[in-house]
Amino acid sequence: MSLARDKVRTTDFFCGPLRVSLRTENGELYDKIAETLLLYDFTWFAPYRPVEIHAQPRNGVPPPAAGNFLHCGRMLVDRLPNGLRATTTSGGQATAHFSDRGESWLVQVPDSLVESGKLEEIEDILSLVLTTGWRREGWAPIHAAAVKNAATCAIICAPTGGGKTTLTAALVRRGWRALGDDKILLRLHAGRPEIAALLHTFNLHPRTREWFPEVGDLERLPHYSALTEKRKVQIRSIWANAHAEKAHPSVLIALRRTTTGAGVIIRALDEREVLAALLHQTVIPSDAKTARGILASAVGTAAHLRGLHVDVATDAYRDPRSLDRLESALERHG
């Protein structure tokens, strides 16, 4: 239920190492921001980095940012002397103030968008808010999946729709544990790469039931986005003890889904290919100082990883034996 417009409410959300305090008196903004923040429901232990968000409607459209910090999709971001300023193509604006303690954001959305419920660009702004907090806490967000089994931990890289979730689920049902199917955090800690989980959920396509019957009838669940057929599912509701929180990666899988052939085809990657695969899965701002930190983490991580290019045929998961060779390769390289 939306808030009344004259009721101010402050709620804390925990997004990995961040405690995000949302303050707004607008019900529509509260609902949309809360919906997005609740996606990152893997609560870490204190201490947390405090991030404050004050959200409000505004009259008019602000002048666009130049994009000297980041230029992507529907958003332009500028660096300020002690913060950031972002604008979206529909007139949203977010201004951040940085301190040693944390970040404070003022998020403003045109009245017309709030009243019409067209708040999709809020997700872009919140991605910037969270990514900034994670980076300033020493973590780089990576658009990848990750699984672990004993001493072996694999990062799974593929473009959106490239099969990360399906391969993650296939390994989980064989006894592996997941750190995420879409987004993880990465850092170099004492000279060694470390990844950490952000999500308790998988984004599963209803077709997954053809290969993994235990997922049930996913079509009865609501779409979590108008842009995909996937449904958001709590991992524990399907596979008990499927979670892992942190791990040291030893292998990178560059995954490709194919519509020809059968089974799984594997070849080794060299260190340059490993680094390229890792860099494709993260956003690197044009701001030199921020970019240097991300690149240093990626280069240091790639130097510790063995790489595998893995082609998986569309129906490879129908035969459980199709993953035997991949598991053997992971254990060998891990």
C-alpha positions in Angstrom: 0.0 0.0 0.0 1.3 3.5 -0.9 2.0 6.1 1.7 -0.1 9.1 2.1 1.6 12.1 0.5 1.8 14.0 3.8 3.3 11.2 5.8 7.1 11.2 6.1 8.6 7.7 6.5 12.2 6.5 7.0 13.0 2.9 6.5 16.3 1.1 6.5 17.2 -1.5 3.9 20.3 -3.7 4.0 22.1 -4.2 0.6 25.2 -6.2 1.2 27.7 -4.0 3.1 25.3 -1.0 2.9 22.6 0.2 5.3 20.4 2.3 3.0 18.1 4.8 4.9 15.2 5.9 2.7 13.2 9.0 3.6 10.2 10.2 1.6 6.7 11.4 2.0 5.5 10.2 -1.4 3.9 6.8 -1.5 4.6 6.1 -5.2 8.3 6.9 -4.8 8.5 4.9 -1.6 7.0 1.8 -3.2 9.2 1.9 -6.3 12.4 2.5 -4.4 11.6 -0.1 -1.7 10.8 -2.7 -4.5 14.2 -2.2 -6.0 16.2 -2.1 -2.7 14.5 -5.3 -1.5 16.0 -7.2 -4.4 19.3 -7.1 -2.6 18.1 -9.0 0.5 21.3 -10.9 1.4 22.0 -9.2 4.8 25.6 -9.0 5.9 26.9 -8.5 9.4 27.7 -5.1 10.8 29.4 -2.7 10.5 27.5 -1.3 7.5 28.3 1.7 5.4 25.5 4.3 5.8 23.8 5.6 2.7 20.9 8.1 2.9 18.3 8.7 0.2 15.8 11.5 0.4 13.3 11.1 -2.4 10.8 13.7 -3.5 8.8 14.9 -6.6 9.8 18.1 -8.2 8.5 20.7 -10.7 10.1 21.0 -14.0 13.1 19.2 -15.6 16.7 19.9 -14.5 19.4 20.8 -17.0 21.1 17.5 -18.1 24.4 16.4 -16.7 27.3 16.4 -19.2 28.3 12.8 -18.5 31.9 13.4 -17.5 31.8 10.7 -14.9 29.6 8.2 -16.6 27.5 8.1 -19.8 25.2 5.1 -20.1 21.7 4.3 -21.4 19.1 6.6 -19.9 21.5 8.4 -17.5 24.3 10.9 -17.5 26.5 11.4 -14.4 28.9 14.2 -13.5 31.5 14.3 -10.8 31.1 17.2 -8.3 33.8 18.5 -5.9 32.5 16.2 -3.2 29.9 14.0 -4.8 28.0 13.2 -8.0 25.1 14.5 -10.0 23.0 12.4 -12.3 20.1 13.1 -14.7 17.9 10.7 -16.6 16.3 11.1 -20.0 12.9 11.6 -18.5 14.0 14.4 -16.1 14.9 12.5 -12.9 17.9 13.9 -10.9 20.0 12.5 -8.2 22.7 14.5 -6.3 25.1 12.9 -3.9 27.3 14.3 -1.2 30.2 12.2 0.0 31.8 12.1 3.4 34.2 9.8 5.2 31.1 8.3 6.9 29.0 7.5 3.9 26.9 9.0 1.1 23.8 11.2 1.2 21.6 11.4 -1.9 18.7 13.7 -2.9 16.6 12.0 -5.6 14.1 14.1 -7.4 11.5 12.9 -10.0 9.2 15.1 -12.1 5.6 15.3 -10.7 4.3 14.1 -14.1 6.2 10.8 -13.9 5.2 10.2 -10.3 1.5 10.8 -11.0 1.6 8.6 -14.1 3.6 5.8 -12.3 6.3 5.9 -15.0 9.2 5.3 -12.6 11.4 2.9 -14.5 14.4 5.2 -14.4 14.4 5.1 -10.6 16.0 1.7 -11.1 18.9 3.4 -13.0 19.3 6.0 -10.2 19.3 3.3 -7.5 21.8 1.2 -9.4 24.1 4.3 -9.3 23.5 4.8 -5.6 24.3 1.2 -4.7 27.2 0.9 -7.0 28.7 4.0 -5.6 28.4 2.8 -2.1 29.8 -0.6 -2.9 32.8 0.9 -4.7 33.5 3.3 -1.9 33.4 0.3 0.5 36.1 -1.4 -1.6 33.9 -3.7 -3.7 33.3 -3.8 -7.5 29.9 -5.0 -8.6 30.1 -7.7 -11.4 27.3 -8.8 -13.6 28.1 -12.4 -13.2 27.1 -15.6 -11.4 29.2 -17.6 -9.0 29.2 -21.1 -7.5 31.5 -22.9 -5.1 32.1 -26.5 -4.2 34.8 -27.4 -1.6 37.9 -25.4 -2.6 36.7 -24.6 -6.1 34.9 -21.4 -6.9 33.8 -20.4 -10.4 32.7 -17.0 -11.7 30.3 -17.5 -14.6 30.3 -14.7 -17.2 27.8 -14.2 -20.0 25.7 -11.4 -21.5 22.1 -10.9 -20.3 20.1 -13.9 -21.4 23.3 -15.9 -22.0 22.5 -18.7 -19.6 24.2 -17.8 -16.3 21.2 -18.6 -14.2 20.5 -22.0 -15.9 24.1 -23.2 -15.5 24.1 -22.0 -11.9 20.9 -23.9 -11.2 22.3 -27.0 -12.9 25.4 -27.0 -10.7 23.4 -26.2 -7.5 21.2 -29.2 -8.0 24.5 -31.3 -8.3 25.6 -30.1 -4.8 27.3 -26.8 -5.6 26.4 -23.6 -3.6 25.5 -20.3 -5.3 26.8 -16.8 -4.4 24.4 -15.3 -7.0 23.1 -15.9 -10.6 23.3 -12.3 -11.9 25.3 -9.9 -9.6 28.1 -10.4 -7.2 30.7 -8.2 -5.5 34.4 -8.5 -6.1 37.5 -7.2 -4.4 41.2 -7.9 -3.9 41.7 -8.7 -0.2 45.3 -9.2 1.0 46.3 -9.6 -2.6 43.8 -12.4 -3.2 40.4 -12.1 -5.1 37.3 -12.5 -3.0 33.6 -12.5 -4.0 30.6 -11.9 -1.9 26.9 -12.6 -2.4 24.1 -10.0 -2.7 21.0 -12.0 -3.5 18.9 -14.9 -2.1 17.0 -15.2 -5.4 17.3 -16.7 -8.9 15.8 -15.2 -12.0 14.4 -18.4 -13.7 12.6 -18.7 -17.0 9.5 -20.9 -16.9 11.1 -23.2 -19.5 13.6 -24.2 -16.7 11.0 -26.7 -15.6 11.6 -28.8 -18.7 15.1 -29.6 -17.3 14.7 -29.1 -13.6 11.1 -30.3 -12.6 11.6 -29.4 -9.0 11.3 -25.6 -9.8 7.5 -26.1 -10.2 5.1 -24.1 -12.2 7.0 -20.7 -12.5 4.3 -19.2 -14.8 2.0 -18.8 -11.8 4.5 -16.3 -10.3 4.4 -12.6 -11.3 6.9 -11.2 -13.8 9.5 -9.1 -11.9 10.1 -7.0 -15.0 8.2 -6.1 -18.1 11.3 -6.7 -20.1 11.7 -10.5 -19.4 9.7 -13.7 -19.0 11.8 -14.7 -16.0 10.4 -15.0 -12.5 12.2 -14.2 -9.3 12.4 -17.3 -7.0 13.8 -17.8 -3.5 16.6 -20.3 -3.9 15.9 -22.1 -0.6 12.3 -22.7 -1.7 13.7 -25.2 -4.3 17.2 -26.3 -3.1 18.0 -26.3 0.6 21.5 -25.2 1.7 22.1 -23.7 -1.7 23.6 -20.5 -0.5 27.2 -19.4 0.0 28.2 -16.0 1.3 31.9 -15.4 0.4 34.5 -17.3 -1.5 37.9 -17.0 -3.2 37.4 -17.6 -7.0 39.8 -19.9 -8.8 38.1 -20.4 -12.2 36.3 -18.1 -14.7 33.8 -19.6 -17.1 33.1 -17.6 -20.3 29.7 -19.1 -21.1 28.0 -19.2 -24.5 24.6 -20.7 -25.2 24.4 -22.3 -28.6 21.5 -23.5 -30.7 23.5 -26.1 -32.6 25.4 -29.2 -31.5 24.8 -31.1 -28.3 26.2 -31.3 -24.9 29.0 -29.1 -23.5 32.2 -28.1 -25.3 35.1 -26.7 -23.3 38.4 -25.0 -24.2 41.0 -23.2 -22.1 41.3 -19.4 -22.0 44.6 -17.5 -21.6 45.0 -14.7 -19.0 44.1 -12.0 -21.5 40.9 -13.7 -22.4 40.0 -14.1 -18.7 40.6 -10.4 -18.1 38.5 -9.4 -21.2 35.6 -11.6 -20.0 35.7 -10.1 -16.5 35.8 -6.5 -17.9 32.8 -7.2 -20.1 30.8 -7.9 -16.9 31.4 -4.6 -15.2 30.7 -0.9 -15.8 33.8 1.3 -16.0 33.2 5.0 -15.6 35.1 7.5 -17.7 36.3 9.1 -14.5 40.0 8.2 -14.4 40.4 7.7 -10.6 37.4 5.4 -10.4 38.3 3.5 -13.5 41.9 2.9 -12.2 40.5 1.2 -9.1 38.2 -1.1 -11.0 40.8 -2.0 -13.5 43.3 -2.8 -10.8 40.9 -5.2 -9.1 40.1 -6.9 -12.5 43.7 -7.3 -13.5 44.6 -8.6 -10.0 41.7 -11.0 -10.1 42.4 -12.3 -13.6 46.0 -13.2 -12.6 44.6 -15.6 -10.0 42.0 -17.3 -12.3 42.2 -20.2 -14.7 39.8 -19.6 -17.6 37.4 -21.9 -19.5 35.3 -21.1 -22.5 32.2 -23.2 -22.3 29.6 -23.8 -25.1 26.3 -25.2 -23.8 23.8 -26.5 -26.3 20.2 -25.4 -25.7 19.0 -28.8 -24.6 22.2 -30.0 -22.9 20.5 -29.9 -19.5 18.1 -32.7 -20.5 21.0 -35.2 -19.9 22.6 -34.9 -16.4 25.7 -36.5 -17.8 26.4 -33.5 -20.0 27.8 -31.6 -17.0 30.1 -34.4 -15.9 32.9 -33.2 -18.1 32.5 -29.6 -17.0 32.6 -30.5 -13.3 35.7 -32.5 -13.9 37.3 -29.5 -15.6 36.3 -27.2 -12.8 37.8 -29.4 -10.1 41.0 -29.9 -12.1 41.4 -26.1 -12.6 40.2 -25.2 -9.1 
